Each structure stands twice: as C-alpha cells, then as structure tokens.
Amino acid sequence: MTVVTINPFAKRKQKLKKTEIDAAINKIRSEYDKYIVTFHKPAQLKQEFEWRYKNAQIEHMDMERFLKEEIEAVMAIFDHQKQKEKKLLGERERERIKALKKRQPDFADKVLEKLKSKIITYPPLSFHKDASYEIVHLYGAIREFEHQHWPPLDNFISENKSWALRGEKKDFNNELWRFIPSGEKKIPLVLERYHLMLDSTDVTLKDISREAQECLKRAAFLLNDVLWSCNGIIKKGIDGTHIEKDLKYVQNIVEDFRIKDLKNR
C-alpha cells in the first residue's frame, strides 16, 4: 500500500509544515475510504480517525508522532484484512474442491490418478514448492526434450527448410531457450511471472491458476508447432525414420499432458 512520502521516523529540526500535515491527513482519509469500500467495513472507522485528529489538535499533541501512528494503524488493518481475505478464499476453494469430489468421487479420482500416473514418469523441474505438479513435470519434460531429442529434430528441420512452407520455417532455437532453466535461479523465462506470483501475498489463487494455465498453453504451442513442422516435411516425401523416436517423445508429452489440441494455428 502506498503512503505519503514523508518519513515519520526521521529526526526533524522543525515541525511539519501545514501542507505536509494536510497531505498526510488526506492520504489517511483516502486509505480509510478504500478500506471501507474494498472490505465493506463501517464508515465509523473513518469517523473515529477524525475524532482522534480533532482531539490531537485540541490537546496540541506532537503531530508528527500522531501521523506516524495513524499511518501505521491504517496500513496494519488493511494488510491484516487482505491476509484474512486471502486465507478465506483459500478455505472456500478447498471446500469447493472437497464438495466436488464428494459428488463424483470415483470419476474424479480415477481421472486425476490416471493423469498423474502418466505425468509422474517425466522428470520434474523443481523451481518452487507451491508450483503445480503439471507445470513442474511438463517443463521437466521440455528440459529433457531439449537435451536429448531436440538436436536430431533441429537438424532435420534445418536440412529440409527448402521443403518447408513459409509457416513451417520457424526459429525454434530462438523460442526454445525461453523454456529452458537459465539465470542465477535456474528458472525458464516463461515461468518467471508464475514464480513471482507464487511468492506474492497480494495475488489471488484464481490469478495464480490462470497464469499456470498460460504457462501450460505456451508449452503446448511450442511442442505442437515442432510436431506440425516435422510432420509437414515428412508428408512431402522426406524420410523421417531416423527421428521417429524423437517425434514420438514429443507426441507422448502432448498426449500425456492432454495438450495436443492447444495449437498456435
């Protein structure tokens, strides 16, 4: 939460100017208004501040100290309520999932277990303790693909570019590096936003889930584009028997993670 630019903790040789006091008071009022509207709280909270402010003037209190304490107070209650709302949202989501499982326990459990049994065979890319296991294993699979299966596919595409249509002449190397761990934290570039959201206390579970789906979709586009390009060249009569194993690995990924229909075309 942004507050006024005065520093209540700094030692001052002179009292606050009237303009500084007015700016601080207006900011505190604004924060109370936002708190009341956002969390549906009683307007009396702001009125109580006005009473304290009036009393501080009457009693000739140290205005700098008064403002410092009021700013800290409104920040504290705002942050506390945000944390409370986030916890409540998480509890509601867990209850929703629990209720859903009660309605269809056998079907849901079977689908999840079947999906997990396929996904778990791919190596994990552990980058955050709260990351979705689908993302962890999907990007682990992409890392293995880049190390073991991409070189022969890269050569195949490069050697047969003259056979490729304009849409098939894609710079996969320039795109693939964004999906591979890099930097000091060894996090793929396309996962950096997701990683930051998992660490944030101001992001809802819904937004985190939405970003996870975007990460899954980006990976799907890349893998399906690779399949489309290679199969397109093979359909033109170019022998692709030497890359069958590598193509099969990519095909298995898009099928096991159920992303074969997520295509960027």
N, C-alpha and C positions, 0 to 999 in steps of 0.2 A: 504494500500500500504506500503511495507517495504522500509525503508530508511536506510542509513548508520548508524552505531552505535555511531557516535559522538553525543554529546549533545550540540547543538548550544546555548542553554540557560544558560549553566553552566558558572560560572566565572572561568577564567583560569589565571594562573600566568605567562604563557608563550605562545608564538604564536603557532599556529598549525604547526605540522611537515609537511614536503613535502609529506610524504606518506599518511598522513591524508587528505591533500588537494587533492591529486591525487585520493584517494578513493572516496571522496565526489563528485569530478567533474565527474568521471567515472559513478558514480551512477546516477547523474542528467542526464547525457547524455543517459544512458540506459533507464531512465524513459521517457525522451522525445521520444526516439525511439519507446518505447512501446505505448506511447500515439498517436504518428503519425500513427503507423501501425494499432492499435486497432480501432481508430476512423476516419481513413482516413483523417488526417489533413496534411497541407502543411509542407514540410521539412524545410521551412523558420523559423519555430518556434525554431527548434534546432539551426539553424544558428544565430538567434538573441541572443540566450543564449551565443554562442561562442563569439559574438561581445561584449556582456556585460562583459564576463570573461576577454577578452583581454584588454578592457578598464579599468577594475578593477586592472589589473596588471600594466598597464601604469600609472594610477593615484595613485598607491600604497594605494589602499583602504584597509580598515580593512577586511581581507579575511574571518575571522570567521563570521562577520556580513553579508558579501556578500553571503557566502554559506548558512547561515541561511535563508536569504530572498529568495534565489533561490530554496532551498528545499521546503519552504512553498509555493512558487508560483507554482511549478510543481505539488505538491500534491493537491493544490486547484483547478487547472484547470482539473486535472484528475478526482477528486471527483465530480466536477461540471458536467463534461461530462457524467459520469456514472449515476448520478441522472437524467440528461436530457434524456439519452437513455432509462432508465427505465420508465420514465414518458411517453415518446413517444411510447414505446412498449405497455404500458397500454392503451394509447389512441387508438392505432391500433387494439388492441384486442377488445376494446369496440365497435369500428366501425365495426369490422368483425362480432361480435355478432349481432349488430344492423342491418347490411345488411342481415344477415341470417334470422333474424326474419321478415324482410320486404318481403323476398322471400317466406317464408312459415309461415305467422303469425298465422293462425288458428291452423295448425297441431302442431307447436312448442309450442304454448301457452297451448294447451289442454294437451299435454304430460307432460309438466312441472307442470301444475296445478294439474294434476292427481297424479303425483309422490309426489308433495309437500303435497297434502291433506292427503296422506297415512303416509308420514314420520312425519308430524307435530303432529300426535297423540302420538308419542313416546316422553318420557321426554328428554329434552336437557341436554347435558353435556357441560356447558359453560366454556371454558378454554382459548378462545382468540376471540376478537371481529371480526377478519377477517377470522375466520375458516369457511370452507364450511358447510352449514346447513345440508348437508347429513352426514358429519363426526360428527357434533355436536349431531344430533339425533340418529345416528347409535350407537355411543359409550354411549349415554344416555340409549339406549335400552339394550345394553350389561350390563351396570351397574344394571339396573332393573332385567335383566335376572339372574345375579349373586346373587342378593339379594333374589329374590322371586321364581325363577324357577330352578335354578341350584341344590340346595340341594336334592330335590327328584330325579332328574336325576343322580346326583352323586351317590346317594345310589343305584339306580337301576343298574348302570354300575358296581359299586364295588361289589354288591351282586351276580352279574352274570358274573364275569370275567371268570369263568371256561367255560362259553358258548361262550365267545368271541374268534374270530380268533386273530392271532398274531397282525395283523394290527389294531384291534379294542381295544387292550389293551394300550390305550394311557393315559398318565398322564395329564389329562385335568386341574387339580387343579394347577399344576406347570406352565401351559401355561396361564390359565385364569387370574392369578394375574397380568400379564403384560398388560391386557386390562382394569384394574380397577384403578381409581384415587389413587395415592399414593404420598408420599413425601410432602414436605412443600407447593408446588404449586398445589398439588392435580391433577396432570396430569398423565394419564396412560403412562407407559414406552414406549409403541409402538407409542405414539403421541409426544414424546419429540422432535424428529428430525423435525417433521412437525411444532411444536410450535416455534422452533428456526428459522426455515426458514421464518415463518410469521413475525418474529421480525427483520429479517435481511434486510438491504438495498442493499445487493450485490447479491441477489437471484432473478432470473427472474420469472415471473408469470408462465411460462411454467414449470420450475422446481418445483415450489410450487404445481401446478396442478398435476404433475406426482407423487409427494410424497403423495398427498391426495388420489390418486388412489391406491397407495401402502398400505396406511392405511385401505382403504376400502377392498382391497383384503385380507389383513391379517385377518380382522374380518370375512370375508366370509369363509375363510379356517377353522377358528375355529368353527363357527356355523354349517357349513355343515358337519364337522367331528363329532360334537356332534350328529347331526341327523343320520348320517350314522351308528355310533356305536350303538345308541339306537334301531334304526330300524333293524339293523343286528341281535341284540339279540332277538327282538320280532319275527323276521322271523324264528327263531329256535324253536318257540313254547312257549317262556316265556311270561306270562301275563303282559301286559303293560298298562292295562286300568287305573291304578292309576296315570300314568304320561302323560295321553293324553293331559290334559290342558297345561302342561309344554312343551311338544313337539310341540303342536300347536302354542305356543308363539314363539318358535324358527323358526318354519316353516313360520309364518307370517312375521317375520323380514326379512328372506332371500327373500321372495316374494315381500314384500312392497318396499324393497330397491333394488330390481332387481339384487340380487347377488346369486341366487340359482344355477347358472351354474358355479360359481367360486369355484371349488373344488380342494383340495390338493391331488388328487389321479387320 
